[in-house]
Amino acid sequence: MNAIMTVTGNDHPGIIAAISTALAEMGVNIVNVSQTLMGDYFTMIMQCVLGDGTPDLATIQARMKDAGEQAGVVVHIQSEAIFDAMHRL
């Protein structure tokens, strides 16, 4: 299953490292990433692949919420199917 993750918050060193490490620990593969700074505000969107052996989406969402709080950012991760459905309406 593919998932889309957004990460937002005040910019500081270590955000990408913290988020990508948490994903790697769960076996989630990052296949596309876009990040930018808007003034002092950090934004990142990642496309991820949840393959065999990765936890279910609810577990990943909970782990990434914790990782985001530890890194001082807000993290949301959802099934890519939700984004596909929104664009078909």
C-alpha positions as CSV (number, residue, x, y, z in Angstrom):
1,M,0.0,0.0,0.0
2,N,1.2,3.5,-0.7
3,A,0.8,6.3,1.8
4,I,1.2,10.1,1.8
5,M,2.8,11.8,4.8
6,T,2.9,15.5,5.5
7,V,5.3,17.0,8.0
8,T,5.0,20.7,9.1
9,G,6.5,22.9,11.8
10,N,9.1,25.4,12.7
11,D,12.4,24.7,10.9
12,H,15.3,23.3,12.9
13,P,18.1,20.7,12.4
14,G,17.2,17.1,12.5
15,I,13.6,17.0,11.2
16,I,14.3,14.9,8.1
17,A,16.6,12.6,10.1
18,A,14.1,12.0,12.8
19,I,11.2,11.3,10.5
20,S,13.1,9.1,8.0
21,T,14.7,7.1,10.9
22,A,11.3,6.3,12.4
23,L,10.0,5.2,9.0
24,A,13.1,3.0,8.4
25,E,12.8,1.4,11.8
26,M,9.3,0.1,10.7
27,G,10.5,-1.0,7.2
28,V,8.6,1.8,5.4
29,N,10.2,2.8,2.1
30,I,10.3,6.5,1.1
31,V,9.9,6.6,-2.7
32,N,9.3,10.4,-3.3
33,V,9.9,13.4,-1.1
34,S,9.4,17.2,-1.5
35,Q,10.4,19.6,1.2
36,T,10.6,23.4,1.4
37,L,11.0,26.3,3.8
38,M,8.4,29.0,3.9
39,G,10.2,31.6,5.9
40,D,11.0,29.7,9.2
41,Y,8.3,27.1,8.5
42,F,9.3,23.7,7.4
43,T,7.0,21.6,5.1
44,M,7.6,18.2,3.7
45,I,5.5,15.7,1.7
46,M,6.6,12.1,1.4
47,Q,5.2,9.2,-0.7
48,C,5.8,6.0,1.2
49,V,5.4,2.3,0.4
50,L,4.2,0.0,3.2
51,G,5.2,-3.5,2.1
52,D,5.1,-6.9,3.6
53,G,6.4,-6.9,7.1
54,T,5.5,-3.3,7.9
55,P,3.1,-2.6,10.6
56,D,-0.5,-1.7,9.8
57,L,-1.4,2.0,9.0
58,A,-2.8,2.7,12.4
59,T,0.4,1.6,14.1
60,I,2.5,3.6,11.7
61,Q,0.3,6.7,12.3
62,A,0.7,6.4,16.1
63,R,4.5,5.9,15.8
64,M,4.9,8.8,13.4
65,K,2.7,11.1,15.7
66,D,5.2,10.3,18.5
67,A,8.2,10.8,16.3
68,G,6.8,14.2,15.2
69,E,6.2,15.3,18.8
70,Q,9.7,14.3,19.7
71,A,11.0,16.3,16.7
72,G,8.8,19.3,17.3
73,V,6.7,18.9,14.2
74,V,3.2,17.7,13.2
75,V,3.1,14.5,11.1
76,H,0.0,13.1,9.3
77,I,0.1,9.9,7.2
78,Q,-2.8,8.6,5.2
79,S,-3.5,6.0,2.5
80,E,-2.7,7.3,-0.9
81,A,-6.1,6.0,-2.0
82,I,-7.7,8.8,-0.1
83,F,-5.8,11.4,-2.1
84,D,-6.7,9.5,-5.4
85,A,-10.4,9.5,-4.5
86,M,-10.4,13.2,-3.7
87,H,-9.0,14.1,-7.1
88,R,-11.6,11.9,-8.9
89,L,-14.5,13.8,-7.5
